[in-house]
Amino acid sequence: MEYFAVCPEQEIPEGQGTLRQVAGERLAFFRINGELFCIDDTCTHALASLSAGQVGGRTVTCPLHGGQFDIPTGKPVRLPVTAPVATHPVEIRGGQLFVGLEEEAEDDY
């Protein structure tokens, strides 16, 4: 796993999503009760941006069809969503937010 700098951690507001492009990936960052989380930004149902969704408690509602995901786990909690979104670990280092992304496996030929 490789960690990438995202932004100063205070740029992630409480109770709403923030979109950041990191290492070519669209990621949604959330602060819930002061704790930071990161999930893939793209809804697994219809490709909408989850960072634009409404946050309620620990869930985000997809702005396109109303499906919901649990932000800390990425698991679907309301239809039409049935597949989870990937979650990514976050760290704060010297006031800077970092996100961990899995390195892509190279095919052995």
GROMACS elastic network, one bead per residue, 0.5 to 0.9 nm:
[ bonds ]
;  ai    aj funct       b0    kb
    1   100     6  0.60693   500
    1   101     6  0.55907   500
    1   103     6  0.57753   500
    2    99     6  0.81930   500
    2   100     6  0.54647   500
    2   101     6  0.55173   500
    2   102     6  0.64216   500
    2   103     6  0.66581   500
    3    89     6  0.88865   500
    3    90     6  0.84142   500
    3    91     6  0.86459   500
    3    98     6  0.60130   500
    3    99     6  0.52880   500
    3   101     6  0.62637   500
    3   102     6  0.88271   500
    4    22     6  0.72163   500
    4    23     6  0.76219   500
    4    97     6  0.84697   500
    4    98     6  0.52407   500
    4    99     6  0.54144   500
    4   100     6  0.64478   500
    4   101     6  0.77107   500
    5     8     6  0.87041   500
    5    22     6  0.81167   500
    5    96     6  0.69613   500
    5    97     6  0.60511   500
    5    99     6  0.67040   500
    6     9     6  0.82961   500
    6    20     6  0.72797   500
    6    21     6  0.83173   500
    6    22     6  0.67954   500
    6    96     6  0.73145   500
    6    97     6  0.54605   500
    6    98     6  0.54291   500
    6    99     6  0.68632   500
    7    10     6  0.82839   500
    7    11     6  0.68422   500
    7    12     6  0.84785   500
    7    20     6  0.86980   500
    7    95     6  0.88966   500
    7    96     6  0.58594   500
    7    97     6  0.55040   500
    7    98     6  0.76049   500
    8    11     6  0.57577   500
    8    12     6  0.80972   500
    8    92     6  0.88369   500
    8    94     6  0.89430   500
    8    95     6  0.59105   500
    8    97     6  0.57187   500
    9    12     6  0.59492   500
    9    13     6  0.89161   500
    9    36     6  0.86360   500
    9    92     6  0.70385   500
    9    95     6  0.57942   500
    9    96     6  0.52425   500
    9    98     6  0.86217   500
   10    13     6  0.69537   500
   10    95     6  0.77626   500
   10    96     6  0.83925   500
   10    97     6  0.86446   500
   11    18     6  0.85671   500
   12    16     6  0.82006   500
   12    17     6  0.78020   500
   12    18     6  0.63914   500
   12    29     6  0.69390   500
   12    30     6  0.66135   500
   12    31     6  0.63905   500
   12    36     6  0.80718   500
   13    16     6  0.63340   500
   13    17     6  0.77430   500
   13    18     6  0.77801   500
   13    30     6  0.73386   500
   13    31     6  0.61777   500
   13    32     6  0.89360   500
   14    17     6  0.84721   500
   14    30     6  0.70808   500
   14    32     6  0.59682   500
   14    33     6  0.71379   500
   14    34     6  0.68521   500
   14    35     6  0.88198   500
   14    36     6  0.89983   500
   15    30     6  0.68581   500
   15    31     6  0.59817   500
   15    32     6  0.58585   500
   15    33     6  0.79959   500
   15    54     6  0.85544   500
   15    55     6  0.59031   500
   15    56     6  0.73872   500
   15    57     6  0.78619   500
   15    58     6  0.88505   500
   16    29     6  0.84112   500
   16    30     6  0.60961   500
   16    31     6  0.71819   500
   16    32     6  0.84529   500
   16    51     6  0.74601   500
   16    52     6  0.81267   500
   16    53     6  0.78994   500
   16    54     6  0.68705   500
   16    55     6  0.56487   500
   16    56     6  0.87414   500
   16    60     6  0.86193   500
   17    28     6  0.60530   500
   17    29     6  0.56430   500
   17    30     6  0.50473   500
   17    31     6  0.78902   500
   17    50     6  0.73534   500
   17    52     6  0.62701   500
   17    53     6  0.70458   500
   17    54     6  0.78962   500
   17    55     6  0.73702   500
   17    60     6  0.83759   500
   18    27     6  0.82039   500
   18    28     6  0.55113   500
   18    29     6  0.50975   500
   18    30     6  0.65051   500
   18    51     6  0.53623   500
   18    52     6  0.77332   500
   19    26     6  0.69295   500
   19    27     6  0.58090   500
   19    29     6  0.64360   500
   19    41     6  0.71653   500
   19    49     6  0.84868   500
   19    50     6  0.85247   500
   19    51     6  0.55149   500
   19    52     6  0.80677   500
   20    25     6  0.82011   500
   20    26     6  0.60815   500
   20    27     6  0.54614   500
   20    28     6  0.65159   500
   20    29     6  0.75671   500
   20    41     6  0.87962   500
   21    24     6  0.60948   500
   21    25     6  0.54364   500
   21    27     6  0.61209   500
   21    28     6  0.88341   500
   22    25     6  0.51729   500
   22    26     6  0.65870   500
   22    27     6  0.70234   500
   22    99     6  0.84636   500
   23    26     6  0.86190   500
   23   101     6  0.86190   500
   25    40     6  0.78930   500
   25    41     6  0.85644   500
   26    40     6  0.64259   500
   26    41     6  0.55143   500
   26    42     6  0.74087   500
   26    49     6  0.89081   500
   27    38     6  0.66887   500
   27    39     6  0.59591   500
   27    42     6  0.79554   500
   27    50     6  0.88800   500
   27    51     6  0.79639   500
   28    37     6  0.82895   500
   28    38     6  0.56460   500
   28    39     6  0.54068   500
   28    40     6  0.58918   500
   28    42     6  0.84366   500
   28    49     6  0.82875   500
   28    50     6  0.66609   500
   28    51     6  0.50037   500
   28    52     6  0.88107   500
   29    36     6  0.70777   500
   29    37     6  0.56726   500
   29    39     6  0.66797   500
   29    40     6  0.87517   500
   29    41     6  0.84005   500
   29    51     6  0.71823   500
   30    35     6  0.80772   500
   30    36     6  0.56807   500
   30    37     6  0.52083   500
   30    38     6  0.64049   500
   30    39     6  0.85081   500
   30    51     6  0.81296   500
   30    55     6  0.87043   500
   30    71     6  0.78637   500
   31    34     6  0.56048   500
   31    35     6  0.52655   500
   31    37     6  0.63519   500
   32    35     6  0.52163   500
   32    36     6  0.65095   500
   32    37     6  0.78180   500
   32    57     6  0.73040   500
   32    58     6  0.66655   500
   32    71     6  0.89731   500
   33    36     6  0.85517   500
   33    57     6  0.87009   500
   36    72     6  0.89617   500
   36    90     6  0.70097   500
   36    91     6  0.84686   500
   36    97     6  0.89508   500
   37    71     6  0.70176   500
   37    72     6  0.62588   500
   37    87     6  0.78886   500
   37    88     6  0.74965   500
   37    89     6  0.72591   500
   37    90     6  0.65655   500
   38    41     6  0.86466   500
   38    71     6  0.77006   500
   38    72     6  0.78502   500
   38    86     6  0.86136   500
   38    87     6  0.58092   500
   38    88     6  0.53286   500
   38    89     6  0.68201   500
   38    90     6  0.68814   500
   38    99     6  0.75829   500
   39    42     6  0.87161   500
   39    50     6  0.87131   500
   39    71     6  0.70108   500
   39    72     6  0.81319   500
   39    73     6  0.85891   500
   39    74     6  0.66537   500
   39    85     6  0.64915   500
   39    86     6  0.55947   500
   39    88     6  0.59333   500
   39    89     6  0.89374   500
   40    43     6  0.78356   500
   40    50     6  0.80012   500
   40    74     6  0.85904   500
   40    85     6  0.59266   500
   40    86     6  0.55427   500
   40    87     6  0.65320   500
   40    88     6  0.79768   500
   41    47     6  0.87488   500
   41    48     6  0.79824   500
   41    49     6  0.54194   500
   41    50     6  0.50383   500
   41    51     6  0.60118   500
   41    52     6  0.88967   500
   41    85     6  0.82042   500
   42    45     6  0.86716   500
   42    46     6  0.81892   500
   42    47     6  0.51427   500
   42    48     6  0.55781   500
   42    49     6  0.50392   500
   42    50     6  0.59550   500
   42    51     6  0.84654   500
   42    85     6  0.77867   500
   43    46     6  0.59549   500
   43    48     6  0.52516   500
   43    49     6  0.63380   500
   43    50     6  0.61036   500
   43    62     6  0.68886   500
   43    67     6  0.87153   500
   43    69     6  0.89277   500
   43    81     6  0.80856   500
   43    83     6  0.89890   500
   43    84     6  0.86514   500
   43    85     6  0.70324   500
   44    47     6  0.60942   500
   44    48     6  0.82712   500
   44    81     6  0.69064   500
   44    82     6  0.78734   500
   44    83     6  0.60388   500
   44    84     6  0.68794   500
   44    85     6  0.64134   500
   45    48     6  0.80548   500
   45    65     6  0.85954   500
   45    67     6  0.81183   500
   45    80     6  0.69984   500
   45    81     6  0.54871   500
   45    82     6  0.73919   500
   45    83     6  0.74307   500
   46    64     6  0.75449   500
   46    65     6  0.79730   500
   46    81     6  0.87725   500
   47    50     6  0.88152   500
   47    64     6  0.87277   500
   48    52     6  0.84326   500
   48    53     6  0.88843   500
   48    62     6  0.68680   500
   48    63     6  0.69909   500
   48    64     6  0.61656   500
   48    65     6  0.88345   500
   49    52     6  0.56509   500
   49    53     6  0.71338   500
   49    62     6  0.72944   500
   49    63     6  0.75002   500
   49    64     6  0.85042   500
   50    54     6  0.83380   500
   50    60     6  0.70406   500
   50    61     6  0.73346   500
   50    62     6  0.55661   500
   50    63     6  0.71625   500
   51    54     6  0.82354   500
   51    60     6  0.82896   500
   51    62     6  0.85937   500
   52    61     6  0.88691   500
   52    62     6  0.76928   500
   52    63     6  0.66509   500
   53    60     6  0.58887   500
   53    61     6  0.51559   500
   53    64     6  0.84991   500
   53    66     6  0.87706   500
   54    59     6  0.82995   500
   54    60     6  0.55571   500
   54    61     6  0.52306   500
   54    62     6  0.72577   500
   54    63     6  0.72034   500
   55    58     6  0.70918   500
   55    59     6  0.57477   500
   55    61     6  0.64542   500
   56    59     6  0.54457   500
   56    60     6  0.63856   500
   56    61     6  0.79626   500
   57    60     6  0.82699   500
   58    69     6  0.84888   500
   58    70     6  0.59179   500
   58    71     6  0.56909   500
   58    72     6  0.71461   500
   59    68     6  0.63435   500
   59    69     6  0.54364   500
   59    71     6  0.53986   500
   59    72     6  0.83947   500
   59    77     6  0.81821   500
   60    67     6  0.84064   500
   60    68     6  0.55556   500
   60    69     6  0.55028   500
   60    70     6  0.67081   500
   60    71     6  0.65304   500
   61    64     6  0.87028   500
   61    65     6  0.84896   500
   61    66     6  0.54819   500
   61    67     6  0.56753   500
   61    69     6  0.67062   500
   61    78     6  0.87337   500
   62    65     6  0.62135   500
   62    67     6  0.53453   500
   62    68     6  0.60481   500
   62    69     6  0.80244   500
   62    81     6  0.89529   500
   63    66     6  0.59128   500
   63    67     6  0.81677   500
   64    67     6  0.81347   500
   65    79     6  0.87777   500
   65    80     6  0.72583   500
   65    81     6  0.88242   500
   66    78     6  0.79541   500
   66    79     6  0.77292   500
   66    80     6  0.75384   500
   66    81     6  0.85509   500
   67    76     6  0.76641   500
   67    77     6  0.75443   500
   67    78     6  0.51249   500
   67    79     6  0.50856   500
   67    80     6  0.52813   500
   67    81     6  0.51034   500
   67    82     6  0.87189   500
   68    75     6  0.85991   500
   68    76     6  0.59020   500
   68    77     6  0.53557   500
   68    79     6  0.71202   500
   68    80     6  0.82925   500
   68    81     6  0.67139   500
   69    72     6  0.88782   500
   69    73     6  0.81760   500
   69    74     6  0.57638   500
   69    75     6  0.55087   500
   69    77     6  0.54002   500
   69    78     6  0.71931   500
   69    81     6  0.78106   500
   69    84     6  0.73819   500
   69    85     6  0.78455   500
   70    73     6  0.56996   500
   70    74     6  0.52305   500
   70    75     6  0.53698   500
   70    76     6  0.63113   500
   70    77     6  0.64173   500
   70    84     6  0.88903   500
   71    74     6  0.52326   500
   71    75     6  0.76005   500
   71    87     6  0.80595   500
   72    75     6  0.83325   500
   72    87     6  0.73465   500
   73    76     6  0.88617   500
   73    84     6  0.83253   500
   73    85     6  0.83948   500
   73    86     6  0.82042   500
   73    87     6  0.65395   500
   74    83     6  0.89496   500
   74    84     6  0.52765   500
   74    86     6  0.59675   500
   74    87     6  0.58048   500
   75    82     6  0.83571   500
   75    83     6  0.72193   500
   75    85     6  0.66699   500
   75    86     6  0.86440   500
   76    79     6  0.76113   500
   76    80     6  0.88786   500
   76    81     6  0.57532   500
   76    82     6  0.57565   500
   76    83     6  0.62794   500
   76    84     6  0.54029   500
   76    85     6  0.79587   500
   77    81     6  0.74854   500
   77    82     6  0.81060   500
   78    81     6  0.61229   500
   78    82     6  0.78960   500
   79    82     6  0.65037   500
   81    84     6  0.78452   500
   84    87     6  0.89677   500
   88    99     6  0.65458   500
   88   100     6  0.58626   500
   88   101     6  0.64843   500
   88   102     6  0.86325   500
   89    98     6  0.84393   500
   89    99     6  0.57895   500
   89   100     6  0.52774   500
   89   101     6  0.78311   500
   90    97     6  0.69373   500
   90    98     6  0.55658   500
   90   100     6  0.62189   500
   91    96     6  0.82076   500
   91    97     6  0.59374   500
   91    98     6  0.51727   500
   91    99     6  0.64543   500
   91   100     6  0.81563   500
   92    95     6  0.58742   500
   92    96     6  0.54647   500
   92    98     6  0.61631   500
   92    99     6  0.89396   500
   93    96     6  0.52141   500
   93    97     6  0.65974   500
   93    98     6  0.73235   500
   94    97     6  0.84955   500
  102   105     6  0.87326   500
